[in-house]
Amino acid sequence: MATTTKMTLAKALNAGLRRAMEDDPKVLLMGEDIGRLGGVFRITDGLQKDFGEDRVIDTPLAESGILGTAVGLALAGYRPVVEIQFDGFVYPAYDQIVSQVAKMHYRSGGRAAMPVVVRIPFGGGIGAVEHHSESPEAQFAHTPGLKVVACSNPVDAYWMIQQAIASPDPVIFLEPKRLYHSAKADIDPEATPPPLWSSQVVRRGSDLTLLCYGPMVSTCLRAAEAAAGEGRSIEVVDLRTLSPLDLGPVTDSVRRTGRAVVAHEAHVNLGMGAEVAARITQECFYSLEAPVLRVGGFDTPYPPARMEEHFLPDLDRVLEAVDRVMEY
């Protein structure tokens, strides 16, 4: 009988990375301060001690150089897992990711694999300074050749990081930093996880479908619980995979409920919610009882820490959108 262990999301990622490195000696970790320090969020704590400096590599503060090195390692048969210390630091590496990592397999006619995982702590809610609370997921999901996923809980974190590392394609792996050290969950290392590229219904309901991912999943679950107190039954779907989108569970749900709200921390304008809303309208038009609404951050640069609680979509803003949709 398998033994389960309670872990935070951070500990689950650490355990998932450890298992991937044990299973495949070609898996390497690279990033700023990930070795001796164990990363600023301690995600890689203890891994350099156990696997050595050749497999857990402290890099210079040069994101473009880190990704360029990862491209060469992938072409040489390794599976580099790159940590970007904070979401806003990914932009110096954006050219490497979009111009090289995303295109190499296509450019080589399928001869060159690019099994690179780029781990990015994303989103706000930790009271950080500028460049430390970005939500850049739509920029990567818009790039052909990249896969983009976002975990929202310890169980998914444990399995999804292993599945991403095993993928032959480059994966942008988004981690909700404000959930790193929050709630714990039981991890069963012998369980069979769902496929990486799949959405999951995390709460059943019949009146409205609430779609979310990453840090907004916990917010939306709380919103559904609050709405239940008012007699409304809300179904919550964790998208999990942003590129490719798995819309099967989404459209099945919306056809039953007739209403949908999409929530994410990123700016509403041209965010992931726009694509999801468009696809729902295209596939479920005759089932909809109301327009698909989006909830997200404001269309401004991320504000100073003292103002972030006003910027981030919270329980009240999600419930307000629910009210508007239910009024139709």
Contacts in CASP RR format, 6 or more apart in sequence:
PFRMAT RR
TARGET T0000
AUTHOR 0000-0000-0000
METHOD contacts of the structure
MODEL  1
MATTTKMTLAKALNAGLRRAMEDDPKVLLMGEDIGRLGGVFRITDGLQKD
FGEDRVIDTPLAESGILGTAVGLALAGYRPVVEIQFDGFVYPAYDQIVSQ
VAKMHYRSGGRAAMPVVVRIPFGGGIGAVEHHSESPEAQFAHTPGLKVVA
CSNPVDAYWMIQQAIASPDPVIFLEPKRLYHSAKADIDPEATPPPLWSSQ
VVRRGSDLTLLCYGPMVSTCLRAAEAAAGEGRSIEVVDLRTLSPLDLGPV
TDSVRRTGRAVVAHEAHVNLGMGAEVAARITQECFYSLEAPVLRVGGFDT
PYPPARMEEHFLPDLDRVLEAVDRVMEY
2 188 0 8 1.000
2 189 0 8 1.000
2 190 0 8 1.000
2 191 0 8 1.000
4 186 0 8 1.000
4 187 0 8 1.000
4 188 0 8 1.000
5 15 0 8 1.000
5 186 0 8 1.000
5 187 0 8 1.000
6 184 0 8 1.000
6 185 0 8 1.000
6 186 0 8 1.000
6 187 0 8 1.000
7 15 0 8 1.000
7 154 0 8 1.000
7 158 0 8 1.000
7 184 0 8 1.000
7 185 0 8 1.000
7 187 0 8 1.000
8 154 0 8 1.000
8 180 0 8 1.000
8 181 0 8 1.000
8 182 0 8 1.000
8 183 0 8 1.000
8 184 0 8 1.000
9 151 0 8 1.000
9 153 0 8 1.000
9 154 0 8 1.000
9 157 0 8 1.000
9 175 0 8 1.000
9 176 0 8 1.000
9 179 0 8 1.000
9 180 0 8 1.000
9 181 0 8 1.000
9 182 0 8 1.000
10 41 0 8 1.000
10 42 0 8 1.000
10 43 0 8 1.000
10 180 0 8 1.000
10 181 0 8 1.000
11 154 0 8 1.000
12 154 0 8 1.000
12 155 0 8 1.000
12 157 0 8 1.000
12 158 0 8 1.000
12 185 0 8 1.000
12 187 0 8 1.000
13 43 0 8 1.000
13 157 0 8 1.000
13 158 0 8 1.000
13 161 0 8 1.000
13 175 0 8 1.000
14 42 0 8 1.000
14 43 0 8 1.000
14 44 0 8 1.000
14 45 0 8 1.000
14 46 0 8 1.000
14 47 0 8 1.000
15 158 0 8 1.000
15 187 0 8 1.000
15 189 0 8 1.000
16 157 0 8 1.000
16 158 0 8 1.000
16 159 0 8 1.000
16 161 0 8 1.000
16 162 0 8 1.000
17 29 0 8 1.000
17 43 0 8 1.000
17 44 0 8 1.000
17 47 0 8 1.000
17 81 0 8 1.000
17 161 0 8 1.000
17 165 0 8 1.000
18 47 0 8 1.000
18 50 0 8 1.000
19 162 0 8 1.000
19 189 0 8 1.000
20 27 0 8 1.000
20 81 0 8 1.000
20 161 0 8 1.000
20 162 0 8 1.000
20 165 0 8 1.000
20 166 0 8 1.000
21 27 0 8 1.000
21 29 0 8 1.000
21 47 0 8 1.000
21 51 0 8 1.000
21 55 0 8 1.000
24 79 0 8 1.000
24 165 0 8 1.000
24 166 0 8 1.000
25 55 0 8 1.000
26 77 0 8 1.000
26 78 0 8 1.000
26 79 0 8 1.000
27 55 0 8 1.000
27 78 0 8 1.000
27 79 0 8 1.000
27 81 0 8 1.000
27 165 0 8 1.000
28 54 0 8 1.000
28 55 0 8 1.000
28 56 0 8 1.000
28 57 0 8 1.000
28 73 0 8 1.000
28 78 0 8 1.000
28 79 0 8 1.000
28 80 0 8 1.000
28 81 0 8 1.000
29 35 0 8 1.000
29 44 0 8 1.000
29 47 0 8 1.000
29 55 0 8 1.000
29 56 0 8 1.000
29 57 0 8 1.000
29 80 0 8 1.000
29 81 0 8 1.000
29 83 0 8 1.000
30 57 0 8 1.000
30 59 0 8 1.000
30 66 0 8 1.000
30 69 0 8 1.000
30 70 0 8 1.000
30 80 0 8 1.000
30 81 0 8 1.000
30 82 0 8 1.000
30 83 0 8 1.000
31 57 0 8 1.000
31 58 0 8 1.000
31 59 0 8 1.000
31 66 0 8 1.000
31 82 0 8 1.000
31 83 0 8 1.000
31 84 0 8 1.000
31 85 0 8 1.000
32 39 0 8 1.000
32 58 0 8 1.000
32 59 0 8 1.000
32 60 0 8 1.000
32 61 0 8 1.000
32 66 0 8 1.000
32 83 0 8 1.000
32 85 0 8 1.000
33 39 0 8 1.000
33 40 0 8 1.000
33 58 0 8 1.000
33 85 0 8 1.000
34 43 0 8 1.000
34 44 0 8 1.000
34 47 0 8 1.000
34 48 0 8 1.000
34 56 0 8 1.000
34 57 0 8 1.000
34 58 0 8 1.000
34 83 0 8 1.000
35 44 0 8 1.000
35 46 0 8 1.000
35 47 0 8 1.000
35 48 0 8 1.000
35 53 0 8 1.000
35 56 0 8 1.000
35 57 0 8 1.000
35 58 0 8 1.000
36 48 0 8 1.000
36 58 0 8 1.000
38 44 0 8 1.000
38 45 0 8 1.000
38 46 0 8 1.000
38 47 0 8 1.000
38 48 0 8 1.000
39 45 0 8 1.000
39 83 0 8 1.000
39 85 0 8 1.000
40 85 0 8 1.000
40 86 0 8 1.000
41 121 0 8 1.000
41 177 0 8 1.000
41 180 0 8 1.000
43 83 0 8 1.000
43 119 0 8 1.000
43 175 0 8 1.000
43 180 0 8 1.000
44 56 0 8 1.000
44 83 0 8 1.000
47 56 0 8 1.000
48 55 0 8 1.000
48 56 0 8 1.000
48 58 0 8 1.000
59 65 0 8 1.000
59 66 0 8 1.000
59 69 0 8 1.000
60 66 0 8 1.000
62 92 0 8 1.000
63 84 0 8 1.000
63 89 0 8 1.000
63 90 0 8 1.000
63 91 0 8 1.000
63 92 0 8 1.000
63 93 0 8 1.000
64 92 0 8 1.000
64 93 0 8 1.000
64 95 0 8 1.000
64 96 0 8 1.000
65 93 0 8 1.000
65 96 0 8 1.000
66 82 0 8 1.000
66 93 0 8 1.000
67 82 0 8 1.000
67 93 0 8 1.000
67 96 0 8 1.000
67 97 0 8 1.000
67 100 0 8 1.000
67 101 0 8 1.000
67 116 0 8 1.000
67 118 0 8 1.000
68 96 0 8 1.000
68 100 0 8 1.000
69 80 0 8 1.000
70 80 0 8 1.000
70 82 0 8 1.000
70 101 0 8 1.000
70 116 0 8 1.000
71 96 0 8 1.000
71 100 0 8 1.000
71 101 0 8 1.000
71 104 0 8 1.000
71 114 0 8 1.000
71 116 0 8 1.000
73 80 0 8 1.000
74 80 0 8 1.000
74 104 0 8 1.000
74 113 0 8 1.000
74 114 0 8 1.000
74 115 0 8 1.000
74 116 0 8 1.000
75 104 0 8 1.000
75 112 0 8 1.000
75 114 0 8 1.000
77 113 0 8 1.000
79 115 0 8 1.000
79 116 0 8 1.000
79 117 0 8 1.000
79 165 0 8 1.000
80 116 0 8 1.000
80 117 0 8 1.000
81 116 0 8 1.000
81 117 0 8 1.000
81 119 0 8 1.000
81 165 0 8 1.000
82 116 0 8 1.000
82 117 0 8 1.000
82 118 0 8 1.000
82 119 0 8 1.000
83 119 0 8 1.000
84 90 0 8 1.000
84 93 0 8 1.000
84 118 0 8 1.000
84 119 0 8 1.000
84 120 0 8 1.000
84 121 0 8 1.000
85 121 0 8 1.000
86 121 0 8 1.000
86 128 0 8 1.000
86 131 0 8 1.000
86 132 0 8 1.000
86 134 0 8 1.000
87 120 0 8 1.000
87 121 0 8 1.000
87 122 0 8 1.000
87 123 0 8 1.000
87 132 0 8 1.000
87 133 0 8 1.000
87 134 0 8 1.000
87 135 0 8 1.000
87 136 0 8 1.000
87 177 0 8 1.000
88 131 0 8 1.000
88 132 0 8 1.000
88 134 0 8 1.000
88 136 0 8 1.000
89 131 0 8 1.000
90 97 0 8 1.000
90 118 0 8 1.000
90 120 0 8 1.000
90 134 0 8 1.000
90 136 0 8 1.000
91 136 0 8 1.000
93 118 0 8 1.000
94 139 0 8 1.000
97 118 0 8 1.000
97 140 0 8 1.000
97 143 0 8 1.000
97 146 0 8 1.000
97 170 0 8 1.000
97 172 0 8 1.000
98 143 0 8 1.000
98 146 0 8 1.000
101 114 0 8 1.000
101 116 0 8 1.000
101 118 0 8 1.000
101 146 0 8 1.000
101 170 0 8 1.000
102 143 0 8 1.000
102 144 0 8 1.000
102 145 0 8 1.000
102 146 0 8 1.000
102 170 0 8 1.000
103 145 0 8 1.000
104 112 0 8 1.000
104 114 0 8 1.000
105 112 0 8 1.000
105 113 0 8 1.000
105 114 0 8 1.000
105 145 0 8 1.000
105 169 0 8 1.000
106 144 0 8 1.000
106 145 0 8 1.000
113 168 0 8 1.000
114 168 0 8 1.000
114 169 0 8 1.000
114 170 0 8 1.000
115 165 0 8 1.000
115 167 0 8 1.000
115 168 0 8 1.000
115 169 0 8 1.000
115 170 0 8 1.000
116 170 0 8 1.000
116 171 0 8 1.000
117 161 0 8 1.000
117 164 0 8 1.000
117 165 0 8 1.000
117 167 0 8 1.000
117 170 0 8 1.000
117 171 0 8 1.000
117 173 0 8 1.000
118 170 0 8 1.000
118 171 0 8 1.000
118 172 0 8 1.000
118 173 0 8 1.000
119 161 0 8 1.000
119 173 0 8 1.000
119 175 0 8 1.000
120 136 0 8 1.000
120 172 0 8 1.000
120 173 0 8 1.000
120 174 0 8 1.000
120 175 0 8 1.000
121 175 0 8 1.000
121 176 0 8 1.000
121 177 0 8 1.000
121 180 0 8 1.000
122 134 0 8 1.000
122 135 0 8 1.000
122 136 0 8 1.000
122 137 0 8 1.000
122 150 0 8 1.000
122 174 0 8 1.000
122 175 0 8 1.000
122 176 0 8 1.000
122 177 0 8 1.000
122 215 0 8 1.000
123 133 0 8 1.000
123 134 0 8 1.000
123 135 0 8 1.000
123 176 0 8 1.000
123 177 0 8 1.000
123 178 0 8 1.000
123 215 0 8 1.000
123 265 0 8 1.000
124 132 0 8 1.000
124 133 0 8 1.000
124 135 0 8 1.000
124 177 0 8 1.000
124 178 0 8 1.000
124 215 0 8 1.000
124 265 0 8 1.000
124 302 0 8 1.000
124 308 0 8 1.000
124 312 0 8 1.000
125 133 0 8 1.000
125 177 0 8 1.000
125 178 0 8 1.000
125 215 0 8 1.000
125 308 0 8 1.000
125 309 0 8 1.000
125 312 0 8 1.000
126 132 0 8 1.000
126 133 0 8 1.000
126 177 0 8 1.000
126 178 0 8 1.000
127 133 0 8 1.000
127 305 0 8 1.000
127 308 0 8 1.000
128 305 0 8 1.000
129 304 0 8 1.000
129 305 0 8 1.000
130 302 0 8 1.000
130 304 0 8 1.000
133 302 0 8 1.000
133 308 0 8 1.000
134 302 0 8 1.000
135 264 0 8 1.000
135 265 0 8 1.000
135 266 0 8 1.000
135 267 0 8 1.000
136 266 0 8 1.000
137 148 0 8 1.000
137 150 0 8 1.000
137 172 0 8 1.000
137 174 0 8 1.000
137 242 0 8 1.000
137 264 0 8 1.000
137 266 0 8 1.000
137 272 0 8 1.000
138 266 0 8 1.000
138 270 0 8 1.000
138 271 0 8 1.000
138 272 0 8 1.000
140 146 0 8 1.000
140 148 0 8 1.000
140 172 0 8 1.000
140 243 0 8 1.000
141 148 0 8 1.000
141 242 0 8 1.000
141 243 0 8 1.000
141 272 0 8 1.000
141 275 0 8 1.000
145 169 0 8 1.000
145 170 0 8 1.000
146 169 0 8 1.000
146 170 0 8 1.000
146 171 0 8 1.000
146 172 0 8 1.000
146 243 0 8 1.000
147 164 0 8 1.000
147 167 0 8 1.000
147 169 0 8 1.000
147 170 0 8 1.000
147 171 0 8 1.000
147 172 0 8 1.000
147 197 0 8 1.000
147 241 0 8 1.000
147 243 0 8 1.000
147 244 0 8 1.000
148 171 0 8 1.000
148 172 0 8 1.000
148 174 0 8 1.000
148 241 0 8 1.000
148 242 0 8 1.000
148 243 0 8 1.000
149 160 0 8 1.000
149 164 0 8 1.000
149 171 0 8 1.000
149 172 0 8 1.000
149 173 0 8 1.000
149 174 0 8 1.000
149 196 0 8 1.000
149 197 0 8 1.000
149 240 0 8 1.000
149 241 0 8 1.000
149 242 0 8 1.000
150 174 0 8 1.000
150 175 0 8 1.000
150 176 0 8 1.000
150 213 0 8 1.000
150 214 0 8 1.000
150 239 0 8 1.000
150 240 0 8 1.000
150 242 0 8 1.000
151 157 0 8 1.000
151 160 0 8 1.000
151 161 0 8 1.000
151 173 0 8 1.000
151 174 0 8 1.000
151 175 0 8 1.000
151 176 0 8 1.000
151 214 0 8 1.000
151 240 0 8 1.000
152 176 0 8 1.000
152 179 0 8 1.000
152 212 0 8 1.000
152 213 0 8 1.000
152 214 0 8 1.000
152 215 0 8 1.000
152 217 0 8 1.000
152 218 0 8 1.000
152 238 0 8 1.000
152 240 0 8 1.000
153 179 0 8 1.000
153 183 0 8 1.000
153 185 0 8 1.000
153 217 0 8 1.000
154 183 0 8 1.000
154 184 0 8 1.000
154 185 0 8 1.000
154 187 0 8 1.000
155 185 0 8 1.000
155 186 0 8 1.000
155 187 0 8 1.000
155 193 0 8 1.000
156 193 0 8 1.000
156 238 0 8 1.000
156 240 0 8 1.000
157 175 0 8 1.000
158 187 0 8 1.000
158 189 0 8 1.000
159 191 0 8 1.000
159 193 0 8 1.000
160 173 0 8 1.000
160 193 0 8 1.000
160 196 0 8 1.000
160 240 0 8 1.000
161 173 0 8 1.000
163 193 0 8 1.000
163 195 0 8 1.000
163 196 0 8 1.000
164 171 0 8 1.000
164 173 0 8 1.000
164 196 0 8 1.000
167 196 0 8 1.000
174 214 0 8 1.000
174 242 0 8 1.000
176 214 0 8 1.000
176 215 0 8 1.000
178 215 0 8 1.000
179 214 0 8 1.000
179 215 0 8 1.000
179 218 0 8 1.000
182 218 0 8 1.000
183 218 0 8 1.000
194 200 0 8 1.000
196 241 0 8 1.000
197 241 0 8 1.000
197 244 0 8 1.000
197 246 0 8 1.000
198 240 0 8 1.000
198 241 0 8 1.000
198 246 0 8 1.000
198 249 0 8 1.000
199 237 0 8 1.000
199 238 0 8 1.000
199 239 0 8 1.000
199 240 0 8 1.000
199 241 0 8 1.000
199 245 0 8 1.000
199 246 0 8 1.000
199 247 0 8 1.000
199 248 0 8 1.000
199 249 0 8 1.000
199 250 0 8 1.000
200 237 0 8 1.000
200 238 0 8 1.000
200 240 0 8 1.000
200 249 0 8 1.000
201 235 0 8 1.000
201 236 0 8 1.000
201 237 0 8 1.000
201 238 0 8 1.000
201 249 0 8 1.000
201 253 0 8 1.000
202 217 0 8 1.000
202 221 0 8 1.000
202 236 0 8 1.000
202 237 0 8 1.000
202 238 0 8 1.000
203 221 0 8 1.000
203 224 0 8 1.000
203 234 0 8 1.000
203 235 0 8 1.000
203 236 0 8 1.000
204 235 0 8 1.000
205 224 0 8 1.000
205 233 0 8 1.000
205 234 0 8 1.000
205 235 0 8 1.000
205 257 0 8 1.000
206 233 0 8 1.000
206 235 0 8 1.000
206 256 0 8 1.000
206 257 0 8 1.000
207 232 0 8 1.000
207 233 0 8 1.000
207 234 0 8 1.000
207 257 0 8 1.000
207 259 0 8 1.000
207 326 0 8 1.000
208 232 0 8 1.000
208 233 0 8 1.000
208 234 0 8 1.000
208 235 0 8 1.000
208 257 0 8 1.000
208 258 0 8 1.000
208 259 0 8 1.000
208 260 0 8 1.000
208 261 0 8 1.000
208 322 0 8 1.000
208 325 0 8 1.000
208 326 0 8 1.000
209 234 0 8 1.000
209 235 0 8 1.000
209 236 0 8 1.000
209 237 0 8 1.000
209 250 0 8 1.000
209 253 0 8 1.000
209 254 0 8 1.000
209 257 0 8 1.000
209 258 0 8 1.000
209 259 0 8 1.000
209 260 0 8 1.000
209 261 0 8 1.000
210 220 0 8 1.000
210 223 0 8 1.000
210 224 0 8 1.000
210 234 0 8 1.000
210 235 0 8 1.000
210 236 0 8 1.000
210 237 0 8 1.000
210 260 0 8 1.000
210 261 0 8 1.000
210 263 0 8 1.000
210 318 0 8 1.000
210 322 0 8 1.000
211 237 0 8 1.000
211 239 0 8 1.000
211 250 0 8 1.000
211 260 0 8 1.000
211 261 0 8 1.000
211 262 0 8 1.000
211 263 0 8 1.000
211 273 0 8 1.000
211 276 0 8 1.000
212 219 0 8 1.000
212 220 0 8 1.000
212 236 0 8 1.000
212 237 0 8 1.000
212 238 0 8 1.000
212 239 0 8 1.000
212 262 0 8 1.000
212 263 0 8 1.000
212 264 0 8 1.000
213 238 0 8 1.000
213 239 0 8 1.000
213 240 0 8 1.000
213 242 0 8 1.000
213 264 0 8 1.000
213 272 0 8 1.000
214 238 0 8 1.000
215 265 0 8 1.000
216 263 0 8 1.000
216 264 0 8 1.000
216 265 0 8 1.000
216 313 0 8 1.000
217 236 0 8 1.000
217 238 0 8 1.000
219 263 0 8 1.000
219 313 0 8 1.000
219 314 0 8 1.000
219 315 0 8 1.000
219 318 0 8 1.000
220 236 0 8 1.000
220 263 0 8 1.000
220 318 0 8 1.000
221 236 0 8 1.000
222 315 0 8 1.000
223 234 0 8 1.000
223 315 0 8 1.000
223 318 0 8 1.000
223 319 0 8 1.000
223 322 0 8 1.000
224 234 0 8 1.000
224 235 0 8 1.000
224 236 0 8 1.000
226 315 0 8 1.000
226 319 0 8 1.000
227 233 0 8 1.000
227 234 0 8 1.000
227 319 0 8 1.000
227 322 0 8 1.000
228 234 0 8 1.000
232 322 0 8 1.000
232 326 0 8 1.000
234 322 0 8 1.000
235 253 0 8 1.000
235 256 0 8 1.000
235 257 0 8 1.000
237 249 0 8 1.000
237 250 0 8 1.000
237 253 0 8 1.000
239 245 0 8 1.000
239 246 0 8 1.000
239 250 0 8 1.000
239 272 0 8 1.000
239 276 0 8 1.000
240 246 0 8 1.000
242 272 0 8 1.000
245 275 0 8 1.000
245 276 0 8 1.000
245 279 0 8 1.000
247 276 0 8 1.000
247 279 0 8 1.000
247 280 0 8 1.000
247 283 0 8 1.000
250 276 0 8 1.000
250 279 0 8 1.000
250 280 0 8 1.000
251 280 0 8 1.000
251 283 0 8 1.000
251 284 0 8 1.000
253 260 0 8 1.000
254 260 0 8 1.000
254 280 0 8 1.000
254 284 0 8 1.000
254 287 0 8 1.000
254 288 0 8 1.000
255 284 0 8 1.000
255 287 0 8 1.000
258 284 0 8 1.000
258 287 0 8 1.000
258 288 0 8 1.000
258 289 0 8 1.000
258 290 0 8 1.000
259 288 0 8 1.000
259 289 0 8 1.000
259 290 0 8 1.000
259 325 0 8 1.000
259 326 0 8 1.000
259 328 0 8 1.000
260 277 0 8 1.000
260 280 0 8 1.000
260 284 0 8 1.000
260 288 0 8 1.000
260 292 0 8 1.000
260 293 0 8 1.000
260 325 0 8 1.000
261 292 0 8 1.000
261 293 0 8 1.000
261 294 0 8 1.000
261 295 0 8 1.000
261 318 0 8 1.000
261 321 0 8 1.000
261 322 0 8 1.000
261 325 0 8 1.000
262 272 0 8 1.000
262 273 0 8 1.000
262 276 0 8 1.000
262 277 0 8 1.000
262 292 0 8 1.000
262 293 0 8 1.000
262 294 0 8 1.000
262 295 0 8 1.000
263 294 0 8 1.000
263 295 0 8 1.000
263 296 0 8 1.000
263 313 0 8 1.000
263 318 0 8 1.000
263 321 0 8 1.000
264 271 0 8 1.000
264 272 0 8 1.000
264 273 0 8 1.000
264 295 0 8 1.000
264 296 0 8 1.000
264 297 0 8 1.000
264 313 0 8 1.000
265 296 0 8 1.000
265 297 0 8 1.000
265 312 0 8 1.000
265 313 0 8 1.000
266 272 0 8 1.000
266 296 0 8 1.000
266 297 0 8 1.000
267 296 0 8 1.000
267 297 0 8 1.000
267 298 0 8 1.000
267 299 0 8 1.000
267 300 0 8 1.000
268 274 0 8 1.000
268 294 0 8 1.000
268 295 0 8 1.000
268 296 0 8 1.000
268 297 0 8 1.000
268 298 0 8 1.000
268 299 0 8 1.000
269 299 0 8 1.000
271 294 0 8 1.000
273 294 0 8 1.000
274 294 0 8 1.000
276 292 0 8 1.000
277 292 0 8 1.000
277 293 0 8 1.000
277 294 0 8 1.000
280 288 0 8 1.000
280 292 0 8 1.000
281 288 0 8 1.000
281 292 0 8 1.000
289 328 0 8 1.000
290 325 0 8 1.000
290 326 0 8 1.000
290 327 0 8 1.000
290 328 0 8 1.000
291 325 0 8 1.000
291 328 0 8 1.000
293 321 0 8 1.000
293 324 0 8 1.000
293 325 0 8 1.000
294 321 0 8 1.000
295 313 0 8 1.000
295 317 0 8 1.000
295 318 0 8 1.000
295 321 0 8 1.000
296 313 0 8 1.000
296 317 0 8 1.000
297 311 0 8 1.000
297 312 0 8 1.000
297 313 0 8 1.000
298 311 0 8 1.000
300 311 0 8 1.000
302 308 0 8 1.000
302 311 0 8 1.000
303 310 0 8 1.000
303 311 0 8 1.000
END
